[in-house]
Amino acid sequence: MSLLKRIEKGGGATGGGGNEPPQGASSGSAFDAPSGAEFSQEESSRLSAMRNRTQQVAGRPQSRENAYVDLKSRVQTRLLSELDQSTDLSRKSEVRAHIEELFNAILAEESMVLARQERQRLFETIVAEIMGFGPLEPLLADESITEIMVNGPKNIFIERKGTITRANVTFEDDDHVLRILDRIVAPLGRRIDESSPMVDARLPDGSRVNAVIRPVSLVGPTITIRKFFKKPLTVEDLIKFGSVTKEIIEFLRACIIARLNIVVSGGTGSGKTTLLNVLSGFIPNNERIVTIENAAELQLRQEHVVTLESRPANIEGRGAITIQDLVVNSLRMRPDRIIVGECRAGEALDMLQAMNTGHDGSMTTAHSNSPRDTLARLEVMCLMAGMDLPVRAIREQVASALDLVVHQERLRDGSRKVVKITEVQGMEGDMITMSDIFEFEQIGVEAGRIIGRIRPTGIRPKFTDRIEAAGIYLPPSVFGLGKSY
């Protein structure tokens, strides 16, 4: 038996069992496997290196993966060449059955024998490439995943229950990512290329997509997908998750029916849009609602809803429709309420104007770190409108327009909770006065999870009379009066 064979069988320098001398050689002859003592240190090192290389070659994980990619490419190329180009891909069940028929025929013609599991994996991968979003398809189908982050073709991360981990899928190369990205943005009439390397888009289920490509992104095409639940979250879901309490929901429902103007604030990924979706469900069905967003995410269930979406400039730099343009236009559409997905810039001034001119009950979201910061950011955004207004005039508009700030945070353990509900009371001198009605109190940490509760501060808001005028009576216990904590 050759030395290489003995190394593969584990004999190597140790002369372990399983090594047989050549036929006719006696025990102890020169053909016996030498003992470790008979090898010099240099020879032992060389044998050890040979054994490691042999084991690596025997495993061949990279070779198997390359063979799989090559097989997938060959089958997919043949499949695309034989598939009728006029096939309507929207008829998914029929197209899938047709692809499966061609797939089986191609494997039979090329005499490719695959295990059932590998055969199914190959088929699902090719179907995802032809009809879906390629390697992202299984991640999008997994309801436990809330966010997908693609950092170039080989680095894909996911978020589950507030924790980020690496996914076990990859793209082939940059071009592969770009093909899938074009499939996402093309149906929306948007584009992404070197002249316009950033884009906001949405998937057919409403999930939000942001993409950045070279030369802006140095790691290759980058995609961030904020997934939507297949079934929109309800009030009961938020209570079950511990984001809010029944008392909070009862209070917010009364505020919305009483047509108070509300801002939902919080950091990135804190759940602002989800909360806004749930709160908008309390709007009576007989009111006309106009929603304005960069990428349509809100899922209102009322009958009388008009959804408007901003539009970036075309390749010639013309035709851009901003959120501010849509807010101004919505005032001519006879809305009972205006809901802006998020105020980021000058549209904040027009939104405040709408709230002050008869469109009570309007809502929006804003990025901030606290309710007080929310008002400061609104002031800055109003200045971004390009109007040379004094700060006091802007503050008066903010204090007059807004009634309530609902602040939500993503805590250290990944949970999302409403941590403050604050009333905007008015102006005192040059300052806007605010009063916390509910506040989250952390009790401790248990098994890595933050334990706490949102409790009333014992202060009744000044707009209680407006709630009662709407025919709703909130017991004093909702505000912590006559109740010990």
C-alpha positions as CSV (number, residue, x, y, z in Angstrom):
1,M,0.0,0.0,0.0
2,S,1.4,3.4,-0.9
3,L,2.3,6.0,1.6
4,L,-0.6,8.3,0.4
5,K,-3.1,5.5,0.8
6,R,-1.8,4.9,4.4
7,I,-2.2,8.6,5.1
8,E,-5.8,8.6,3.7
9,K,-6.6,5.6,6.0
10,G,-5.2,7.4,9.0
11,G,-2.0,5.3,9.4
12,G,0.5,8.1,8.6
13,A,3.4,8.5,10.9
14,T,1.8,6.7,13.7
15,G,1.7,3.3,11.9
16,G,-1.9,2.8,13.2
17,G,-4.1,-0.3,12.5
18,G,-5.4,-1.0,9.0
19,N,-2.0,-0.9,7.3
20,E,-1.1,-4.1,5.5
21,P,2.3,-4.9,4.0
22,P,2.6,-5.7,0.4
23,Q,2.0,-9.3,-0.6
24,G,4.9,-11.5,0.1
25,A,6.6,-9.1,2.6
26,S,7.2,-10.4,6.0
27,S,6.4,-8.6,9.2
28,G,9.2,-6.2,10.0
29,S,10.4,-5.9,6.4
30,A,11.2,-2.6,4.8
31,F,7.7,-2.5,3.5
32,D,6.1,-2.2,6.9
33,A,4.8,1.3,7.9
34,P,7.6,2.9,9.9
35,S,7.1,3.9,13.4
36,G,7.0,7.5,14.5
37,A,10.5,7.2,15.9
38,E,11.9,6.2,12.5
39,F,10.8,9.4,11.0
40,S,12.7,12.6,11.4
41,Q,10.9,15.7,12.7
42,E,10.9,17.2,9.2
43,E,9.4,14.1,7.6
44,S,6.7,13.9,10.3
45,S,5.8,17.5,9.6
46,R,5.7,16.8,5.9
47,L,3.5,13.7,6.4
48,S,1.1,15.7,8.7
49,A,0.8,18.4,6.0
50,M,0.1,15.8,3.3
51,R,-2.6,14.2,5.5
52,N,-4.3,17.5,6.1
53,R,-4.2,18.3,2.3
54,T,-5.6,14.9,1.5
55,Q,-8.4,15.3,4.0
56,Q,-9.3,18.7,2.5
57,V,-9.4,17.3,-1.0
58,A,-11.5,14.3,0.2
59,G,-14.0,16.7,1.8
60,R,-14.1,19.1,-1.2
61,P,-16.8,21.4,0.2
62,Q,-15.9,24.2,-2.2
63,S,-15.7,21.7,-5.1
64,R,-19.2,20.4,-4.3
65,E,-20.6,23.9,-4.0
66,N,-19.0,24.9,-7.4
67,A,-20.4,21.8,-9.0
68,Y,-23.9,22.7,-7.6
69,V,-23.7,26.2,-9.0
70,D,-22.5,24.9,-12.3
71,L,-25.3,22.4,-12.5
72,K,-27.9,25.0,-11.5
73,S,-26.5,27.4,-14.2
74,R,-26.7,24.7,-16.9
75,V,-30.2,23.5,-16.1
76,Q,-31.5,27.1,-15.7
77,T,-30.0,28.2,-19.0
78,R,-31.6,25.3,-20.8
79,L,-34.9,25.8,-19.0
80,L,-35.0,29.5,-20.0
81,S,-34.2,28.7,-23.6
82,E,-37.0,26.2,-23.8
83,L,-39.6,28.2,-21.8
84,D,-42.0,30.2,-23.9
85,Q,-41.1,33.9,-23.7
86,S,-44.7,34.9,-23.9
87,T,-45.6,32.9,-20.7
88,D,-47.6,35.0,-18.3
89,L,-45.6,34.8,-15.0
90,S,-48.5,36.1,-13.0
91,R,-50.3,32.8,-13.4
92,K,-47.9,31.2,-10.9
93,S,-49.4,27.8,-10.4
94,E,-49.6,27.1,-14.1
95,V,-46.1,28.4,-14.8
96,R,-44.6,26.4,-11.9
97,A,-46.2,23.2,-13.2
98,H,-44.8,23.9,-16.7
99,I,-41.3,24.7,-15.3
100,E,-41.4,21.4,-13.3
101,E,-42.3,19.5,-16.4
102,L,-39.4,21.0,-18.4
103,F,-37.1,20.6,-15.4
104,N,-37.7,16.8,-15.1
105,A,-37.3,16.4,-18.9
106,I,-33.9,18.2,-18.9
107,L,-32.6,16.1,-16.0
108,A,-33.7,13.0,-17.8
109,E,-32.1,14.0,-21.1
110,E,-28.8,14.9,-19.5
111,S,-28.9,11.7,-17.4
112,M,-28.4,13.7,-14.2
113,V,-29.1,11.6,-11.1
114,L,-29.8,13.6,-8.0
115,A,-31.0,12.7,-4.5
116,R,-34.6,13.7,-3.9
117,Q,-33.6,16.4,-1.4
118,E,-31.0,17.9,-3.8
119,R,-33.4,17.6,-6.7
120,Q,-36.1,19.6,-4.8
121,R,-33.6,22.2,-3.7
122,L,-32.4,22.7,-7.2
123,F,-35.9,23.0,-8.5
124,E,-37.0,25.5,-5.8
125,T,-33.8,27.6,-6.5
126,I,-34.5,27.8,-10.2
127,V,-38.2,28.6,-9.7
128,A,-37.2,31.4,-7.4
129,E,-34.7,32.8,-10.0
130,I,-37.3,32.7,-12.8
131,M,-40.5,33.8,-10.9
132,G,-39.4,35.3,-7.6
133,F,-36.5,37.1,-5.9
134,G,-33.8,34.5,-6.1
135,P,-31.9,33.7,-2.9
136,L,-34.2,36.2,-1.0
137,E,-37.3,34.1,-1.7
138,P,-36.9,31.7,1.3
139,L,-36.1,34.6,3.6
140,L,-39.2,36.5,2.5
141,A,-41.3,33.4,3.0
142,D,-40.1,33.0,6.6
143,E,-42.6,34.9,8.8
144,S,-40.2,34.9,11.8
145,I,-37.8,37.2,9.9
146,T,-38.6,40.9,10.2
147,E,-35.6,42.4,8.3
148,I,-33.3,41.3,5.6
149,M,-30.0,43.1,5.0
150,V,-27.8,42.3,1.9
151,N,-24.3,43.7,2.2
152,G,-22.9,42.6,-1.2
153,P,-23.4,39.2,-2.8
154,K,-21.9,37.1,-0.1
155,N,-23.0,38.7,3.1
156,I,-26.7,38.5,3.9
157,F,-28.0,39.1,7.4
158,I,-31.5,38.8,8.9
159,E,-33.3,40.0,12.0
160,R,-35.4,37.7,14.2
161,K,-37.1,38.9,17.4
162,G,-34.8,41.9,17.5
163,T,-31.6,39.9,17.0
164,I,-29.4,40.1,13.9
165,T,-27.8,36.9,12.6
166,R,-26.1,35.8,9.3
167,A,-28.3,34.0,6.8
168,N,-27.2,30.8,5.1
169,V,-27.9,32.0,1.6
170,T,-25.7,34.0,-0.8
171,F,-25.8,35.5,-4.3
172,E,-23.4,34.4,-7.0
173,D,-22.0,37.9,-7.7
174,D,-22.8,41.6,-8.0
175,D,-24.7,41.0,-11.3
176,H,-26.9,38.4,-9.7
177,V,-27.9,41.0,-7.0
178,L,-28.5,43.6,-9.6
179,R,-30.8,41.3,-11.6
180,I,-33.0,40.7,-8.6
181,L,-32.9,44.4,-7.7
182,D,-34.2,45.3,-11.2
183,R,-37.0,42.8,-10.7
184,I,-38.0,44.7,-7.5
185,V,-37.9,48.3,-8.8
186,A,-38.9,47.9,-12.5
187,P,-42.7,47.3,-11.8
188,L,-42.8,50.5,-9.8
189,G,-41.4,52.6,-12.7
190,R,-38.2,53.3,-10.8
191,R,-34.6,52.7,-11.8
192,I,-31.2,52.2,-10.2
193,D,-28.0,52.6,-12.0
194,E,-24.7,54.5,-11.7
195,S,-26.4,57.8,-12.4
196,S,-29.0,57.1,-9.8
197,P,-27.4,54.6,-7.3
198,M,-30.0,54.9,-4.6
199,V,-33.7,53.9,-4.6
200,D,-36.7,53.4,-2.3
201,A,-39.2,50.8,-3.4
202,R,-41.6,48.2,-2.1
203,L,-42.4,44.5,-2.6
204,P,-45.8,43.3,-3.8
205,D,-46.8,42.6,-0.2
206,G,-45.9,46.2,0.9
207,S,-42.5,45.4,2.5
208,R,-40.2,48.4,2.3
209,V,-37.0,48.2,0.2
210,N,-34.0,50.5,0.1
211,A,-31.1,49.8,-2.2
212,V,-27.7,51.3,-2.8
213,I,-25.2,50.2,-5.5
214,R,-21.7,51.1,-6.7
215,P,-20.1,53.6,-6.8
216,V,-21.9,54.8,-3.6
217,S,-21.7,51.4,-1.9
218,L,-18.1,50.1,-1.8
219,V,-19.1,46.6,-0.7
220,G,-21.3,46.0,-3.8
221,P,-25.1,46.2,-4.1
222,T,-26.7,46.7,-0.7
223,I,-30.4,46.0,-0.1
224,T,-32.4,46.5,3.1
225,I,-35.9,45.0,3.3
226,R,-38.2,45.9,6.2
227,K,-40.8,43.0,5.9
228,F,-44.5,43.4,6.5
229,F,-46.5,40.7,8.3
230,K,-48.6,38.7,5.9
231,K,-51.5,39.4,8.2
232,P,-51.3,43.0,9.5
233,L,-50.7,43.3,13.3
234,T,-53.8,44.1,15.3
235,V,-54.4,45.8,18.7
236,E,-54.5,42.4,20.3
237,D,-51.1,41.6,18.9
238,L,-49.5,44.7,20.3
239,I,-51.0,44.0,23.7
240,K,-49.8,40.4,23.5
241,F,-46.2,41.6,22.6
242,G,-46.2,44.0,25.5
243,S,-45.8,47.0,23.3
244,V,-48.9,48.7,24.8
245,T,-51.6,48.0,27.5
246,K,-55.4,47.9,27.2
247,E,-55.6,51.2,29.0
248,I,-53.2,52.8,26.5
249,I,-55.2,51.5,23.6
250,E,-58.5,52.7,25.2
251,F,-57.0,56.2,25.6
252,L,-55.5,56.4,22.1
253,R,-58.8,55.2,20.5
254,A,-60.6,58.0,22.3
255,C,-58.1,60.5,21.1
256,I,-58.4,59.4,17.5
257,I,-62.2,59.4,17.5
258,A,-62.1,62.9,19.2
259,R,-60.0,64.0,16.2
260,L,-56.8,65.0,18.0
261,N,-53.7,65.6,15.9
262,I,-51.0,63.0,16.8
263,V,-47.3,62.5,16.0
264,V,-45.9,59.0,16.4
265,S,-42.2,59.4,17.1
266,G,-39.2,57.1,17.7
267,G,-35.9,55.8,16.3
268,T,-35.2,53.7,13.3
269,G,-36.9,50.3,13.5
270,S,-38.9,51.2,16.7
271,G,-42.2,50.3,15.1
272,K,-43.6,53.7,14.2
273,T,-45.3,52.7,11.0
274,T,-46.8,49.6,12.6
275,L,-48.2,51.6,15.4
276,L,-49.6,54.2,13.0
277,N,-51.2,51.4,11.0
278,V,-53.0,50.1,14.1
279,L,-54.0,53.6,15.3
280,S,-55.4,54.4,11.9
281,G,-57.8,51.5,12.3
282,F,-59.7,53.5,14.9
283,I,-60.7,56.2,12.3
284,P,-64.5,56.0,11.6
285,N,-65.3,54.3,8.3
286,N,-67.4,57.3,7.0
287,E,-64.4,59.7,6.8
288,R,-62.3,60.4,3.7
289,I,-58.7,59.7,4.4
290,V,-55.7,60.7,2.2
291,T,-52.4,58.9,2.9
292,I,-49.1,60.3,1.7
293,E,-45.9,58.3,1.7
294,N,-42.5,57.9,0.0
295,A,-43.2,54.1,-0.5
296,A,-46.7,53.0,0.2
297,E,-46.6,51.0,3.5
298,L,-49.8,51.9,5.3
299,Q,-52.5,49.3,5.1
300,L,-55.7,51.1,6.0
301,R,-58.9,49.0,6.1
302,Q,-61.4,51.8,5.6
303,E,-63.4,52.1,2.4
304,H,-62.8,55.8,1.6
305,V,-59.0,55.9,1.4
306,V,-56.8,57.7,-1.2
307,T,-53.2,56.6,-1.3
308,L,-50.6,59.0,-2.7
309,E,-46.9,58.2,-3.3
310,S,-44.0,60.5,-4.0
311,R,-41.9,60.0,-7.2
312,P,-38.2,60.6,-7.8
313,A,-36.9,62.6,-10.8
314,N,-36.5,60.8,-14.1
315,I,-33.2,60.2,-15.9
316,E,-33.3,63.8,-17.2
317,G,-33.7,65.2,-13.6
318,R,-37.4,66.2,-14.2
319,G,-40.8,65.1,-13.0
320,A,-40.0,64.7,-9.2
321,I,-43.1,64.8,-7.0
322,T,-42.1,65.4,-3.3
323,I,-44.1,64.7,-0.1
324,Q,-44.4,68.4,0.2
325,D,-46.1,68.7,-3.2
326,L,-48.5,65.9,-2.3
327,V,-49.4,67.5,1.1
328,V,-50.2,70.8,-0.7
329,N,-52.3,69.0,-3.3
330,S,-54.1,66.9,-0.7
331,L,-55.7,70.0,0.7
332,R,-57.7,70.3,-2.5
333,M,-58.9,66.8,-2.3
334,R,-61.5,67.4,0.5
335,P,-59.8,65.1,3.1
336,D,-61.3,64.6,6.5
337,R,-57.9,63.4,7.7
338,I,-54.4,63.5,6.2
339,I,-51.9,60.8,7.2
340,V,-48.3,61.4,6.2
341,G,-46.1,58.3,6.5
342,E,-43.1,60.3,7.7
343,C,-42.2,63.9,7.9
344,R,-38.5,64.4,6.9
345,A,-38.2,67.9,5.6
346,G,-40.2,70.9,4.5
347,E,-43.5,69.0,4.3
348,A,-43.7,69.4,8.1
349,L,-44.7,73.0,7.7
350,D,-47.5,72.2,5.2
351,M,-48.6,69.4,7.5
352,L,-48.9,71.8,10.5
353,Q,-50.8,74.2,8.3
354,A,-53.2,71.4,7.4
355,M,-53.7,70.5,11.0
356,N,-54.4,74.2,11.8
357,T,-56.9,74.7,9.0
358,G,-59.7,72.3,9.6
359,H,-58.1,68.9,9.1
360,D,-58.2,67.8,12.7
361,G,-57.4,64.2,13.5
362,S,-54.4,64.0,11.1
363,M,-51.4,61.9,12.0
364,T,-47.8,61.5,11.0
365,T,-44.5,60.0,12.2
366,A,-41.1,61.5,12.8
367,H,-37.7,60.2,13.8
368,S,-36.6,61.5,17.3
369,N,-35.2,60.4,20.6
370,S,-37.9,61.8,22.9
371,P,-41.2,63.8,22.7
372,R,-39.3,67.0,23.4
373,D,-36.9,66.2,20.6
374,T,-39.8,65.6,18.3
375,L,-41.0,69.2,18.6
376,A,-37.4,70.4,18.1
377,R,-37.1,68.4,14.9
378,L,-40.4,69.7,13.6
379,E,-39.0,73.2,14.1
380,V,-35.9,72.4,12.1
381,M,-38.0,70.6,9.3
382,C,-40.2,73.7,9.1
383,L,-37.1,75.8,8.5
384,M,-36.1,73.4,5.7
385,A,-39.2,74.5,3.8
386,G,-37.2,77.6,2.8
387,M,-39.5,80.1,4.5
388,D,-37.7,82.8,6.5
389,L,-39.9,82.4,9.5
390,P,-39.0,83.4,13.1
391,V,-38.6,80.5,15.5
392,R,-41.4,81.8,17.7
393,A,-43.8,81.7,14.8
394,I,-42.9,78.1,14.1
395,R,-43.3,77.1,17.7
396,E,-46.7,78.7,17.9
397,Q,-47.7,76.7,14.8
398,V,-46.4,73.5,16.4
399,A,-48.1,74.2,19.8
400,S,-51.4,75.0,18.1
401,A,-51.4,72.1,15.7
402,L,-50.3,69.2,17.8
403,D,-52.2,67.6,20.6
404,L,-50.3,64.4,21.4
405,V,-46.9,62.8,20.9
406,V,-46.7,59.0,21.2
407,H,-43.1,58.0,21.5
408,Q,-42.0,54.4,20.8
409,E,-38.5,52.9,21.3
410,R,-36.7,49.7,20.5
411,L,-35.2,48.6,23.8
412,R,-31.8,46.8,24.3
413,D,-33.4,43.4,24.3
414,G,-34.9,44.1,20.8
415,S,-38.5,44.6,22.1
416,R,-40.5,47.6,20.9
417,K,-42.6,49.5,23.4
418,V,-44.5,52.7,23.7
419,V,-42.4,54.5,26.4
420,K,-44.1,57.9,26.6
421,I,-47.4,59.5,25.7
422,T,-47.1,63.3,26.0
423,E,-49.6,66.1,25.7
424,V,-48.6,69.3,23.9
425,Q,-50.3,71.9,26.1
426,G,-49.4,75.2,24.5
427,M,-46.9,78.1,24.8
428,E,-45.4,79.7,27.9
429,G,-43.2,82.6,26.9
430,D,-41.0,81.3,24.1
431,M,-41.2,77.6,25.2
432,I,-43.7,74.9,24.2
433,T,-45.1,73.3,27.4
434,M,-45.6,69.5,27.5
435,S,-46.9,67.1,30.0
436,D,-46.3,63.3,30.2
437,I,-49.6,61.4,30.6
438,F,-48.1,57.9,30.4
439,E,-44.5,56.8,31.0
440,F,-42.6,53.4,30.8
441,E,-41.0,52.3,34.0
442,Q,-38.3,49.6,33.9
443,I,-38.4,47.3,36.8
444,G,-35.5,45.1,36.0
445,V,-33.9,42.5,33.6
446,E,-34.8,38.9,33.6
447,A,-33.0,36.3,31.3
448,G,-31.9,39.2,29.0
449,R,-35.4,40.6,28.7
450,I,-36.3,44.0,30.0
451,I,-39.2,43.9,32.5
452,G,-41.3,46.9,33.0
453,R,-44.7,48.6,32.5
454,I,-46.1,51.8,31.1
455,R,-48.0,53.5,33.8
456,P,-50.0,56.7,34.1
457,T,-48.4,59.7,35.7
458,G,-51.7,60.8,37.4
459,I,-52.2,63.9,35.2
460,R,-55.4,64.3,33.3
461,P,-54.8,65.9,29.9
462,K,-56.3,69.3,29.1
463,F,-58.1,67.9,26.0
464,T,-60.3,65.6,28.1
465,D,-63.3,67.8,27.4
466,R,-62.8,67.2,23.6
467,I,-62.9,63.5,24.3
468,E,-66.1,63.8,26.3
469,A,-67.6,66.1,23.6
470,A,-67.1,63.1,21.2
471,G,-69.3,61.0,23.4
472,I,-66.5,59.1,25.1
473,Y,-66.0,58.9,28.8
474,L,-62.7,57.7,30.2
475,P,-62.8,56.6,33.9
476,P,-60.2,58.4,36.1
477,S,-58.5,55.1,36.7
478,V,-57.1,55.2,33.1
479,F,-55.0,58.2,34.2
480,G,-54.0,56.6,37.5
481,L,-56.4,58.6,39.6
482,G,-57.8,56.7,42.6
483,K,-55.5,53.8,41.7
484,S,-52.3,52.9,43.4
485,Y,-49.2,51.7,41.5
